[in-house]
Amino acid sequence: METKKCSKCGEVKPVSEFYRKGKNYQSMCILCRVEYHKEWYEKNSERRREQIRQYKQMNKNAIFKKREKTKSKEIEEKRIKNEQQKKIKNFEKDLMLINKSRFILYCGQKKDLLFLDNTEFLKLEKVFKIKGVFLEEIKIIKEVRNELSNWKNR
């Protein structure tokens, strides 16, 4: 295990307790560096605030653009989330089992899951899996569909 001596406290510690600086490690351990920064900030807090004010004054346009970009991104994310929630609500209105039977109300039409063509059934099955609902019913209906198709092929 590689070790290093801290230049502030003088203790020999594993290198995992030092921040990296390029390929090497910094001279102070993490604890001493944190303590050093606290002390520095306490002594120079007014100076640091002034530096921040100057930076903000000199870079108003860049800061404004960054904020606008962040705001527009947040607005777009909210819009997408709202659209997704609306789709889910509409889906839940359109799709519900009637008396937990093989019949389903889908897009305003009553359909018998046993007699849907395979492409429609597979689409519905994917939707059910995505929503995580009615999976047991789908398994049962799938088994019955397989039995019906086997019986017809005899």
N, C-alpha and C positions, 0 to 999 in steps of 0.2 A: 504494500500500500504506500503510495507516494505521499510525502508530508511536506509542509512548508512552514516557515517561521513568520509569524505576524510582525510587521514592523512597528506596530503601535503597542500591543500588549506583550509581545515577546514570547508568546506561547507557540509551541510546535503543534500544528493541527493538520488533519488530513486535507488534501487539496479540495475535497468536496465542500469545505467550509470557506472557500475563497471564490470570489467572482472571477470569471475568465476575462482576460484582456488579450484578444487575438488568440494566438497559440499558447500564450503563457497565462499566469494567474496574477491578479493584483497583489500588491504588497501587504495590504491590510485584510484581515479576515472579515467575513460578512458582518459579524456583530460589531466590531470596531468601526467599520465603514458606516454602518447605520448610525452608531453613536456620533461619529464625526459629522455626518450630514445633519443630524438633529442640532448639534451644537452650532454648526455653521449657520443653519437657518435661523436659529434664535438670535445669533449675533448680527446677522445680515438680512433680517426679514424685511426691513424697510427698503433696503437696496434691491432686494429681489423683487418686491412689489413694483418698484420703479422700473426695473428692467422689463417686467411683464407689461406694464402700461406702455412703455416706449415701443415694445415689439408690436403690441396691438395697434398703436397709433400708426406705425410705419407700414403695417400689413393689413390695414382695414379691408381692402378689396379682396385679398386672398382669404381672409377669415370669413368675410361675408359670403363669398362664393362657396366656400366649404360648408358653411351653415345652410345655405340654400340647397346645395346638392344633397346634404343629409336630410333636410326637411322634405325635399321632393321625393327622395328615396323612401322615407317613412310614409309619406302620403300614398305613394304607389303601392307599398307593402300593405297598408291598411285597405286600399281599394281592392287589391287582389284577395285579401283575407275576407272582406265583406262579400265579394262575389262568390267565393267558395262557400261561405256560410249560407248565402241565398240558395246556391245550388243544392246544398245538403237539405235545407228546409223544403225546397221544391221536390227534391227526391223523396223525402220522407212523406210528403203529401201524396205523391204519385204512387208510392210503393208501400203497400201494407198487406199483410196477410189477412184474409177474411176468415174468421173462425178457425184459424190455424189449420186450414185444409189445403188441398193441392191447388186451390184457385188463388189467383193473385190479382190485385188491382194494379195495373202497370200502365202509366201514361193515360189514365182515365178509362182504360178498357179492362174488362174482366177476362183473364186468360187462364186456361187450364195448362198447368206446367207439364202434365203428362203428354199433351199433344202439340206442344210447340215444336217447330223444326229445330234441328240441332244448333244452327248458328244463333238463333234467338236464345235458346236455352243456355248456351255457353256464355253469351253476353250477360245474361241475368246472373249466372253463376259467378262470373267475375265480379259483378257489382256486389253481390251478396258477400263474397269473400272480402272485398275491400271494406264494406261497411261492417263486417263481422256480425251479421245478424242472420237468423234463420238457417244456420249451417246444418243443424240436425235435420230440419225439414228438407233441405236440399239433398242431403245424403239419402234420405228415405225415398224421395221422389226419383233420384238418380237410379237407385236400385230397382224401383218399380218400372222405370222407363227401360232399363236393360232387360228385365224379365219380359216386358211386353214385346220388345223388339226380338228377343229370342223366341218367344211364342209365335210371333208372326212369321219368322223365318222357317219354322218347322214344316 
